[in-house]
Amino acid sequence: MEGQEWLRAQLTAFTCSSCGRSYVRSRIRVLAQRDDLWFVSLKCVACGTGALALVTIREADDGTESPGFRGDLSPADAAPLADGPPVDANDLIEAHRFLAGFDGDFRRLFGDGEGR
């Protein structure tokens, strides 16, 4: 669990996309880790906004490591999702099962982007 504690400490440097306040360690939950991807839940103590993030660890030129978010949504992209049902435990279990068997072939999953 040392890696999780390190990651939570690092993520306190990131800020809420709604209000700009820094996340606090007690409101950052590591949901899962697979290879170099960490699935993280963040909840802002200031405004209550929640976020789910995919985090990767990048090695800097000086050899230090730092986290980076993948797929951070802009407020315009996130707006249509706000009216949907909240993510619940069943959604997480379904995502876990899917990822356990996913081979990484996004072209097969979504097509090649050319409408095929």
Secondary structure, 3 states (H helix, E strand, C coil): CHHHHHHHHHHCCCECCCCCCECCHHHEEEEEEECCEEEEEEECCCCCCEEEEEEEEEECCCCCEEEEEECCCCHHHHHHHCCCCCCCHHHHHHHHHHHHHCCCCHHHHHCCCCCC
